[in-house]
Amino acid sequence: MSTNPEQLGKNLIDLCELATRVEGKGQLNIGKTLRAATDAIIRREAFEHGLSTDTEDIISGLRAMGARLKAHQVTNDFAPLMDQAADLLQAGEQNQTST
């Protein structure tokens, strides 16, 4: 796969599109294999960007991701769930520091 972000995005979309098409023909295992390849590429790219364990970074990321997914027309229920997850993480972190 390409390291060019635009080409990488196109390749990932093409993999998902092909998986959907072959599943539509009843080839579910081939579709699963294509989806697994997509997931592997995405996880490798995420790992290469660095996986911060800083709680504030994660909370900020959750809040931003809800808005970004909403912009991609992911269900409107998703953004509040990301905020709720951030609130729970923040509350858990505060409980740990107060004990």
N, C-alpha and C positions, 0 to 999 in steps of 0.2 A: 504494500500500500504506500501511497505517497505521503511525504511529510508536509506537503502543501495543505494548509487547513481547508481551503476551498475544495481541493480534489479529494481530500480525506472525507469531508462531509458528503460529497457526491457519491463516493464509493460506498459509504455506509448506507446511504439512502438506496443505492442500487442493490446492495445485498438484502436489505429489508424488503424491497419491492420484489426481488426475485423469489425470496422466501415465501411471500404472500402468494405469488403466482403459482409456484410449484405445489404449495399446500392446497390451492384451489383445484389442482389436478389430482388431489388425493395423495400426494407424495409428502406425507407429514414428516417422515424421518429426514428427508432431504431438507425440508424447510427448517427443522430443528437444527440441523447441522449448519445451515447458512446463518441462522440466528445466533448460534454459538460462536461462529467466526466473528460476527459483528460484535458480540459482547466481549470477546477476547481482545479485539482491536481497541475497543473503547476503554477497557480496563488497563491495557498497556499504556495508552495515551494518558489516562488519568494518573497512573503511577509515575510516568515520566514528568508530569507537571508538579509532582510532589504532593504528599498527602499530609497536610497539616493536622495535628491533633489538638491545636489550640482551640479551646472551647469558644472563645469570642469569634474566631475565624469561621468555625462551623456554624454558629448561630447566625452570623452575618450571611453566610452562604445559603443557609436554609431560607432566610427571608428574601434574599435576592432571587433564588431559584423559583420560588412561588410566583413572583412577578414575571420572570422570564418565561416560565411554562404557560402562564396565562396569555402572554403575548403570542405564543405559538398555538393558541386556541385549545390548550389542554383544559379540561373541565374547570369551571370557575370555582369548584369546591376545593381544588388542589392548593391554591395560594393560601387560603385560611388554614389548611392542614399543615403547611410548611411553617406558618407563623406559630401555630399551636405546638408543633414539634420543637421549634426554637424556644418558646416559652417554657416547655417542660425541661429542656436541656438546661436552660438558664436557672430554673428553679432547683433542679438537681445539683447544679454546680454551687449554688448559694447554700443549699443544705449541707453539702460536704465541707464548705469553708466555715460554717457556723458550728460544726460539731467537733 
